[in-house]
Amino acid sequence: MKLLIFDLGNTLIKYKGISLNWTEHYEQAIKESLGCLNISCNAEELNRAIDILSFYNTRTHFRTFEIEEGEVLTKVSRLFCAEKHLFEQYFFDYFQRACDTEDTAIKTLAELKCLGYKTAVLTDVPYGMPRHFVMDDLKALSPHLDSVLTSCDVGFRKPETNGIRQIQSEYGMDNRNTYYIGDEKKDIECAQKAGIQSVLVTDKKQSWGQDFTISKIGEMLDIIN
């Protein structure tokens, strides 16, 4: 038996027109969310909200520990006296509406399940995003997944290996038969630190010492067979 653990963003799913660093979208996402709630804001409130998001942006302020689920949007919504859950929903909807499943992901995960392999997701979430938003993104893929863990579930972000160890323990899998598949340097570093096989998903000539390189998720079938 083999265990294949996948990253989420730019691996199993893509966010069209949205980079991994959301900075350029802060203002529009906040304004649209407030608009849905019929709440107005002034420049000072908007800048304070952007400052909060910027502080928790792991693309510019790297950290390996994870914050509490919902912590960031709670602080932002309070600035505008907005109902937290509604503001949070509209804010993340702004980004999730650009979500699309990777072309070969559904078919590949289905085939892996048929072969008897275990499949899981380990993903770092942005801004303490609650788990149910991740599951919304995975709606088309979840029937073919055995396990989904977020950084909020684990308490740590990659390249810390806590999430990988937790999934391995759940299925009694050793390092030799475990793969981590992702698109970023921290994904490869996480796999290397855990002593498992690393797979980089990219269409560029990029090397971070990964064991394998693929351009499509479907190519995993060639690697493990």
C-alpha positions as protocol buffer text, in pm:
chain_id: "A"
residue {
  index: 1
  type: MET
  ca { x: 0 y: 0 z: 0 }
}
residue {
  index: 2
  type: LYS
  ca { x: 107 y: 357 z: -68 }
}
residue {
  index: 3
  type: LEU
  ca { x: 1 y: 688 z: 81 }
}
residue {
  index: 4
  type: LEU
  ca { x: -17 y: 996 z: -140 }
}
residue {
  index: 5
  type: ILE
  ca { x: -53 y: 1329 z: 39 }
}
residue {
  index: 6
  type: PHE
  ca { x: -137 y: 1629 z: -178 }
}
residue {
  index: 7
  type: ASP
  ca { x: -105 y: 2002 z: -132 }
}
residue {
  index: 8
  type: LEU
  ca { x: -419 y: 2191 z: -234 }
}
residue {
  index: 9
  type: GLY
  ca { x: -366 y: 2532 z: -401 }
}
residue {
  index: 10
  type: ASN
  ca { x: -197 y: 2514 z: -743 }
}
residue {
  index: 11
  type: THR
  ca { x: -178 y: 2137 z: -702 }
}
residue {
  index: 12
  type: LEU
  ca { x: -524 y: 1979 z: -684 }
}
residue {
  index: 13
  type: ILE
  ca { x: -703 y: 2306 z: -749 }
}
residue {
  index: 14
  type: LYS
  ca { x: -618 y: 2633 z: -921 }
}
residue {
  index: 15
  type: TYR
  ca { x: -730 y: 2987 z: -844 }
}
residue {
  index: 16
  type: LYS
  ca { x: -760 y: 3153 z: -1183 }
}
residue {
  index: 17
  type: GLY
  ca { x: -632 y: 3509 z: -1180 }
}
residue {
  index: 18
  type: ILE
  ca { x: -545 y: 3491 z: -809 }
}
residue {
  index: 19
  type: SER
  ca { x: -180 y: 3465 z: -705 }
}
residue {
  index: 20
  type: LEU
  ca { x: -73 y: 3288 z: -386 }
}
residue {
  index: 21
  type: ASN
  ca { x: -11 y: 3632 z: -234 }
}
residue {
  index: 22
  type: TRP
  ca { x: -351 y: 3799 z: -198 }
}
residue {
  index: 23
  type: THR
  ca { x: -217 y: 4146 z: -118 }
}
residue {
  index: 24
  type: GLU
  ca { x: -336 y: 4311 z: -438 }
}
residue {
  index: 25
  type: HIS
  ca { x: -691 y: 4187 z: -373 }
}
residue {
  index: 26
  type: TYR
  ca { x: -732 y: 4301 z: -11 }
}
residue {
  index: 27
  type: GLU
  ca { x: -907 y: 4629 z: -83 }
}
residue {
  index: 28
  type: GLN
  ca { x: -1152 y: 4490 z: -338 }
}
residue {
  index: 29
  type: ALA
  ca { x: -1233 y: 4182 z: -130 }
}
residue {
  index: 30
  type: ILE
  ca { x: -1304 y: 4396 z: 178 }
}
residue {
  index: 31
  type: LYS
  ca { x: -1515 y: 4647 z: -13 }
}
residue {
  index: 32
  type: GLU
  ca { x: -1720 y: 4378 z: -185 }
}
residue {
  index: 33
  type: SER
  ca { x: -1776 y: 4196 z: 145 }
}
residue {
  index: 34
  type: LEU
  ca { x: -1894 y: 4514 z: 315 }
}
residue {
  index: 35
  type: GLY
  ca { x: -2111 y: 4597 z: 17 }
}
residue {
  index: 36
  type: CYS
  ca { x: -2291 y: 4265 z: 54 }
}
residue {
  index: 37
  type: LEU
  ca { x: -2362 y: 4362 z: 415 }
}
residue {
  index: 38
  type: ASN
  ca { x: -2464 y: 4721 z: 329 }
}
residue {
  index: 39
  type: ILE
  ca { x: -2183 y: 4857 z: 544 }
}
residue {
  index: 40
  type: SER
  ca { x: -1977 y: 5158 z: 444 }
}
residue {
  index: 41
  type: CYS
  ca { x: -1622 y: 5231 z: 557 }
}
residue {
  index: 42
  type: ASN
  ca { x: -1380 y: 5519 z: 553 }
}
residue {
  index: 43
  type: ALA
  ca { x: -1020 y: 5520 z: 438 }
}
residue {
  index: 44
  type: GLU
  ca { x: -882 y: 5484 z: 789 }
}
residue {
  index: 45
  type: GLU
  ca { x: -1091 y: 5175 z: 864 }
}
residue {
  index: 46
  type: LEU
  ca { x: -1000 y: 5021 z: 530 }
}
residue {
  index: 47
  type: ASN
  ca { x: -629 y: 5079 z: 586 }
}
residue {
  index: 48
  type: ARG
  ca { x: -647 y: 4928 z: 934 }
}
residue {
  index: 49
  type: ALA
  ca { x: -815 y: 4619 z: 792 }
}
residue {
  index: 50
  type: ILE
  ca { x: -548 y: 4590 z: 523 }
}
residue {
  index: 51
  type: ASP
  ca { x: -280 y: 4623 z: 791 }
}
residue {
  index: 52
  type: ILE
  ca { x: -429 y: 4330 z: 982 }
}
residue {
  index: 53
  type: LEU
  ca { x: -438 y: 4111 z: 673 }
}
residue {
  index: 54
  type: SER
  ca { x: -84 y: 4214 z: 583 }
}
residue {
  index: 55
  type: PHE
  ca { x: 42 y: 4121 z: 930 }
}
residue {
  index: 56
  type: TYR
  ca { x: -95 y: 3767 z: 893 }
}
residue {
  index: 57
  type: ASN
  ca { x: 22 y: 3727 z: 531 }
}
residue {
  index: 58
  type: THR
  ca { x: 259 y: 3430 z: 542 }
}
residue {
  index: 59
  type: ARG
  ca { x: 393 y: 3519 z: 198 }
}
residue {
  index: 60
  type: THR
  ca { x: 558 y: 3827 z: 348 }
}
residue {
  index: 61
  type: HIS
  ca { x: 572 y: 3728 z: 719 }
}
residue {
  index: 62
  type: PHE
  ca { x: 681 y: 3365 z: 724 }
}
residue {
  index: 63
  type: ARG
  ca { x: 584 y: 3149 z: 1020 }
}
residue {
  index: 64
  type: THR
  ca { x: 561 y: 2778 z: 1091 }
}
residue {
  index: 65
  type: PHE
  ca { x: 308 y: 2793 z: 1375 }
}
residue {
  index: 66
  type: GLU
  ca { x: -57 y: 2833 z: 1285 }
}
residue {
  index: 67
  type: ILE
  ca { x: -310 y: 3075 z: 1430 }
}
residue {
  index: 68
  type: GLU
  ca { x: -658 y: 2989 z: 1552 }
}
residue {
  index: 69
  type: GLU
  ca { x: -921 y: 2916 z: 1291 }
}
residue {
  index: 70
  type: GLY
  ca { x: -1117 y: 3234 z: 1211 }
}
residue {
  index: 71
  type: GLU
  ca { x: -885 y: 3457 z: 1415 }
}
residue {
  index: 72
  type: VAL
  ca { x: -795 y: 3705 z: 1138 }
}
residue {
  index: 73
  type: LEU
  ca { x: -1140 y: 3771 z: 997 }
}
residue {
  index: 74
  type: THR
  ca { x: -1277 y: 3812 z: 1348 }
}
residue {
  index: 75
  type: LYS
  ca { x: -1038 y: 4104 z: 1398 }
}
residue {
  index: 76
  type: VAL
  ca { x: -1117 y: 4255 z: 1059 }
}
residue {
  index: 77
  type: SER
  ca { x: -1495 y: 4223 z: 1092 }
}
residue {
  index: 78
  type: ARG
  ca { x: -1489 y: 4396 z: 1432 }
}
residue {
  index: 79
  type: LEU
  ca { x: -1343 y: 4708 z: 1272 }
}
residue {
  index: 80
  type: PHE
  ca { x: -1664 y: 4749 z: 1075 }
}
residue {
  index: 81
  type: CYS
  ca { x: -1905 y: 4610 z: 1339 }
}
residue {
  index: 82
  type: ALA
  ca { x: -1988 y: 4342 z: 1083 }
}
residue {
  index: 83
  type: GLU
  ca { x: -2135 y: 4002 z: 1168 }
}
residue {
  index: 84
  type: LYS
  ca { x: -1820 y: 3788 z: 1165 }
}
residue {
  index: 85
  type: HIS
  ca { x: -1951 y: 3475 z: 994 }
}
residue {
  index: 86
  type: LEU
  ca { x: -2120 y: 3667 z: 714 }
}
residue {
  index: 87
  type: PHE
  ca { x: -1819 y: 3891 z: 654 }
}
residue {
  index: 88
  type: GLU
  ca { x: -1592 y: 3586 z: 654 }
}
residue {
  index: 89
  type: GLN
  ca { x: -1818 y: 3408 z: 405 }
}
residue {
  index: 90
  type: TYR
  ca { x: -1822 y: 3700 z: 162 }
}
residue {
  index: 91
  type: PHE
  ca { x: -1448 y: 3761 z: 199 }
}
residue {
  index: 92
  type: PHE
  ca { x: -1340 y: 3406 z: 120 }
}
residue {
  index: 93
  type: ASP
  ca { x: -1608 y: 3375 z: -149 }
}
residue {
  index: 94
  type: TYR
  ca { x: -1426 y: 3653 z: -333 }
}
residue {
  index: 95
  type: PHE
  ca { x: -1128 y: 3423 z: -376 }
}
residue {
  index: 96
  type: GLN
  ca { x: -1307 y: 3090 z: -402 }
}
residue {
  index: 97
  type: ARG
  ca { x: -1517 y: 3194 z: -699 }
}
residue {
  index: 98
  type: ALA
  ca { x: -1196 y: 3171 z: -902 }
}
residue {
  index: 99
  type: CYS
  ca { x: -1140 y: 2810 z: -789 }
}
residue {
  index: 100
  type: ASP
  ca { x: -1118 y: 2533 z: -1047 }
}
residue {
  index: 101
  type: THR
  ca { x: -1013 y: 2169 z: -1015 }
}
residue {
  index: 102
  type: GLU
  ca { x: -688 y: 2066 z: -1184 }
}
residue {
  index: 103
  type: ASP
  ca { x: -768 y: 1898 z: -1515 }
}
residue {
  index: 104
  type: THR
  ca { x: -649 y: 1547 z: -1429 }
}
residue {
  index: 105
  type: ALA
  ca { x: -714 y: 1547 z: -1054 }
}
residue {
  index: 106
  type: ILE
  ca { x: -1057 y: 1380 z: -1032 }
}
residue {
  index: 107
  type: LYS
  ca { x: -973 y: 1097 z: -1269 }
}
residue {
  index: 108
  type: THR
  ca { x: -634 y: 1038 z: -1110 }
}
residue {
  index: 109
  type: LEU
  ca { x: -762 y: 1031 z: -752 }
}
residue {
  index: 110
  type: ALA
  ca { x: -1038 y: 791 z: -857 }
}
residue {
  index: 111
  type: GLU
  ca { x: -783 y: 559 z: -1018 }
}
residue {
  index: 112
  type: LEU
  ca { x: -558 y: 573 z: -713 }
}
residue {
  index: 113
  type: LYS
  ca { x: -851 y: 469 z: -495 }
}
residue {
  index: 114
  type: CYS
  ca { x: -931 y: 182 z: -729 }
}
residue {
  index: 115
  type: LEU
  ca { x: -572 y: 64 z: -696 }
}
residue {
  index: 116
  type: GLY
  ca { x: -613 y: 55 z: -319 }
}
residue {
  index: 117
  type: TYR
  ca { x: -387 y: 349 z: -235 }
}
residue {
  index: 118
  type: LYS
  ca { x: -461 y: 597 z: 41 }
}
residue {
  index: 119
  type: THR
  ca { x: -502 y: 960 z: -65 }
}
residue {
  index: 120
  type: ALA
  ca { x: -497 y: 1267 z: 158 }
}
residue {
  index: 121
  type: VAL
  ca { x: -468 y: 1646 z: 153 }
}
residue {
  index: 122
  type: LEU
  ca { x: -241 y: 1849 z: 378 }
}
residue {
  index: 123
  type: THR
  ca { x: -274 y: 2220 z: 313 }
}
residue {
  index: 124
  type: ASP
  ca { x: -170 y: 2546 z: 474 }
}
residue {
  index: 125
  type: VAL
  ca { x: -473 y: 2773 z: 486 }
}
residue {
  index: 126
  type: PRO
  ca { x: -458 y: 3151 z: 438 }
}
residue {
  index: 127
  type: TYR
  ca { x: -552 y: 3384 z: 725 }
}
residue {
  index: 128
  type: GLY
  ca { x: -686 y: 3109 z: 951 }
}
residue {
  index: 129
  type: MET
  ca { x: -948 y: 3012 z: 695 }
}
residue {
  index: 130
  type: PRO
  ca { x: -1201 y: 2774 z: 856 }
}
residue {
  index: 131
  type: ARG
  ca { x: -1206 y: 2412 z: 744 }
}
residue {
  index: 132
  type: HIS
  ca { x: -1548 y: 2423 z: 579 }
}
residue {
  index: 133
  type: PHE
  ca { x: -1414 y: 2661 z: 312 }
}
residue {
  index: 134
  type: VAL
  ca { x: -1143 y: 2407 z: 227 }
}
residue {
  index: 135
  type: MET
  ca { x: -1406 y: 2135 z: 198 }
}
residue {
  index: 136
  type: ASP
  ca { x: -1606 y: 2359 z: -37 }
}
residue {
  index: 137
  type: ASP
  ca { x: -1300 y: 2381 z: -263 }
}
residue {
  index: 138
  type: LEU
  ca { x: -1265 y: 2003 z: -246 }
}
residue {
  index: 139
  type: LYS
  ca { x: -1630 y: 1926 z: -317 }
}
residue {
  index: 140
  type: ALA
  ca { x: -1559 y: 1750 z: -646 }
}
residue {
  index: 141
  type: LEU
  ca { x: -1255 y: 1568 z: -508 }
}
residue {
  index: 142
  type: SER
  ca { x: -1363 y: 1466 z: -157 }
}
residue {
  index: 143
  type: PRO
  ca { x: -1527 y: 1135 z: -263 }
}
residue {
  index: 144
  type: HIS
  ca { x: -1181 y: 1020 z: -369 }
}
residue {
  index: 145
  type: LEU
  ca { x: -993 y: 1136 z: -58 }
}
residue {
  index: 146
  type: ASP
  ca { x: -941 y: 943 z: 264 }
}
residue {
  index: 147
  type: SER
  ca { x: -827 y: 1234 z: 477 }
}
residue {
  index: 148
  type: VAL
  ca { x: -805 y: 1615 z: 475 }
}
residue {
  index: 149
  type: LEU
  ca { x: -591 y: 1811 z: 720 }
}
residue {
  index: 150
  type: THR
  ca { x: -539 y: 2187 z: 732 }
}
residue {
  index: 151
  type: SER
  ca { x: -269 y: 2380 z: 912 }
}
residue {
  index: 152
  type: CYS
  ca { x: -536 y: 2494 z: 1160 }
}
residue {
  index: 153
  type: ASP
  ca { x: -617 y: 2129 z: 1236 }
}
residue {
  index: 154
  type: VAL
  ca { x: -249 y: 2052 z: 1294 }
}
residue {
  index: 155
  type: GLY
  ca { x: -132 y: 2375 z: 1456 }
}
residue {
  index: 156
  type: PHE
  ca { x: 172 y: 2405 z: 1230 }
}
residue {
  index: 157
  type: ARG
  ca { x: 247 y: 2510 z: 875 }
}
residue {
  index: 158
  type: LYS
  ca { x: 485 y: 2349 z: 628 }
}
residue {
  index: 159
  type: PRO
  ca { x: 774 y: 2273 z: 621 }
}
residue {
  index: 160
  type: GLU
  ca { x: 697 y: 2142 z: 972 }
}
residue {
  index: 161
  type: THR
  ca { x: 616 y: 1772 z: 940 }
}
residue {
  index: 162
  type: ASN
  ca { x: 343 y: 1739 z: 1204 }
}
residue {
  index: 163
  type: GLY
  ca { x: 67 y: 1701 z: 946 }
}
residue {
  index: 164
  type: ILE
  ca { x: 250 y: 1434 z: 750 }
}
residue {
  index: 165
  type: ARG
  ca { x: 322 y: 1236 z: 1066 }
}
residue {
  index: 166
  type: GLN
  ca { x: -41 y: 1257 z: 1172 }
}
residue {
  index: 167
  type: ILE
  ca { x: -166 y: 1120 z: 840 }
}
residue {
  index: 168
  type: GLN
  ca { x: 100 y: 849 z: 833 }
}
residue {
  index: 169
  type: SER
  ca { x: 3 y: 742 z: 1184 }
}
residue {
  index: 170
  type: GLU
  ca { x: -365 y: 729 z: 1088 }
}
residue {
  index: 171
  type: TYR
  ca { x: -295 y: 474 z: 816 }
}
residue {
  index: 172
  type: GLY
  ca { x: 12 y: 302 z: 961 }
}
residue {
  index: 173
  type: MET
  ca { x: 229 y: 405 z: 668 }
}
residue {
  index: 174
  type: ASP
  ca { x: 610 y: 415 z: 664 }
}
residue {
  index: 175
  type: ASN
  ca { x: 827 y: 675 z: 493 }
}
residue {
  index: 176
  type: ARG
  ca { x: 926 y: 453 z: 203 }
}
residue {
  index: 177
  type: ASN
  ca { x: 567 y: 427 z: 80 }
}
residue {
  index: 178
  type: THR
  ca { x: 459 y: 787 z: 146 }
}
residue {
  index: 179
  type: TYR
  ca { x: 466 y: 1067 z: -112 }
}
residue {
  index: 180
  type: TYR
  ca { x: 402 y: 1437 z: -73 }
}
residue {
  index: 181
  type: ILE
  ca { x: 294 y: 1621 z: -388 }
}
residue {
  index: 182
  type: GLY
  ca { x: 301 y: 2002 z: -406 }
}
residue {
  index: 183
  type: ASP
  ca { x: 403 y: 2304 z: -609 }
}
residue {
  index: 184
  type: GLU
  ca { x: 618 y: 2507 z: -369 }
}
residue {
  index: 185
  type: LYS
  ca { x: 963 y: 2493 z: -216 }
}
residue {
  index: 186
  type: LYS
  ca { x: 816 y: 2446 z: 132 }
}
residue {
  index: 187
  type: ASP
  ca { x: 629 y: 2136 z: 7 }
}
residue {
  index: 188
  type: ILE
  ca { x: 954 y: 1976 z: -104 }
}
residue {
  index: 189
  type: GLU
  ca { x: 1131 y: 2083 z: 214 }
}
residue {
  index: 190
  type: CYS
  ca { x: 850 y: 1935 z: 422 }
}
residue {
  index: 191
  type: ALA
  ca { x: 876 y: 1600 z: 243 }
}
residue {
  index: 192
  type: GLN
  ca { x: 1253 y: 1597 z: 274 }
}
residue {
  index: 193
  type: LYS
  ca { x: 1238 y: 1682 z: 643 }
}
residue {
  index: 194
  type: ALA
  ca { x: 990 y: 1397 z: 697 }
}
residue {
  index: 195
  type: GLY
  ca { x: 1208 y: 1155 z: 500 }
}
residue {
  index: 196
  type: ILE
  ca { x: 935 y: 1073 z: 249 }
}
residue {
  index: 197
  type: GLN
  ca { x: 933 y: 1093 z: -130 }
}
residue {
  index: 198
  type: SER
  ca { x: 883 y: 1442 z: -272 }
}
residue {
  index: 199
  type: VAL
  ca { x: 701 y: 1531 z: -594 }
}
residue {
  index: 200
  type: LEU
  ca { x: 706 y: 1883 z: -740 }
}
residue {
  index: 201
  type: VAL
  ca { x: 416 y: 1990 z: -963 }
}
residue {
  index: 202
  type: THR
  ca { x: 544 y: 2245 z: -1214 }
}
residue {
  index: 203
  type: ASP
  ca { x: 563 y: 2315 z: -1585 }
}
residue {
  index: 204
  type: LYS
  ca { x: 895 y: 2498 z: -1538 }
}
residue {
  index: 205
  type: LYS
  ca { x: 1252 y: 2381 z: -1501 }
}
residue {
  index: 206
  type: GLN
  ca { x: 1268 y: 2405 z: -1124 }
}
residue {
  index: 207
  type: SER
  ca { x: 1474 y: 2204 z: -877 }
}
residue {
  index: 208
  type: TRP
  ca { x: 1460 y: 2207 z: -499 }
}
residue {
  index: 209
  type: GLY
  ca { x: 1601 y: 1858 z: -469 }
}
residue {
  index: 210
  type: GLN
  ca { x: 1268 y: 1683 z: -529 }
}
residue {
  index: 211
  type: ASP
  ca { x: 1262 y: 1310 z: -604 }
}
residue {
  index: 212
  type: PHE
  ca { x: 1018 y: 1350 z: -893 }
}
residue {
  index: 213
  type: THR
  ca { x: 879 y: 1629 z: -1109 }
}
residue {
  index: 214
  type: ILE
  ca { x: 541 y: 1625 z: -1282 }
}
residue {
  index: 215
  type: SER
  ca { x: 342 y: 1883 z: -1476 }
}
residue {
  index: 216
  type: LYS
  ca { x: 2 y: 1717 z: -1422 }
}
residue {
  index: 217
  type: ILE
  ca { x: -142 y: 1521 z: -1132 }
}
residue {
  index: 218
  type: GLY
  ca { x: -214 y: 1235 z: -1373 }
}
residue {
  index: 219
  type: GLU
  ca { x: 158 y: 1170 z: -1406 }
}
residue {
  index: 220
  type: MET
  ca { x: 160 y: 1032 z: -1051 }
}
residue {
  index: 221
  type: LEU
  ca { x: 26 y: 706 z: -1188 }
}
residue {
  index: 222
  type: ASP
  ca { x: 349 y: 658 z: -1385 }
}
residue {
  index: 223
  type: ILE
  ca { x: 560 y: 726 z: -1076 }
}
residue {
  index: 224
  type: ILE
  ca { x: 394 y: 480 z: -839 }
}
residue {
  index: 225
  type: ASN
  ca { x: 318 y: 198 z: -1084 }
}
